Amino acid sequence: MCLGIPGKVEEIFDENGLKMGNINYGGTINKACLEYVPEIEVGQYTVVHAGFGISIIDEDEAMKSYEAWEELADHAAQEGADLYGNPLEEVKDK
């Protein structure tokens, strides 16, 4: 399964002749290549897959994706697993 994660472009810069950006995924910032979305601007959202921005989406669509991830995470936690299906370890008092 392939996932494209939406993120907000915080900064755009050139790196070795490539258009790159710092992308904010709900508080986690990672670098991605923006060559496939050359018209993107700071403040816009892009869907990133395998380190490449592959499309530009509006903020409403990005928020819908984040909400869907939250629902999945909540459901998985209710089932005792993380989003990857790994069992959650119970927190024990020391």
Secondary structure, 3 states (H helix, E strand, C coil): CCCCEEEEEEEEEEECCEEEEEEEECCEEEEEECCCCCCCCCCCEEEEECCEEEEEECHHHHHHHHHHHHHHHHHHHHCCECCCCCECCCCCCC
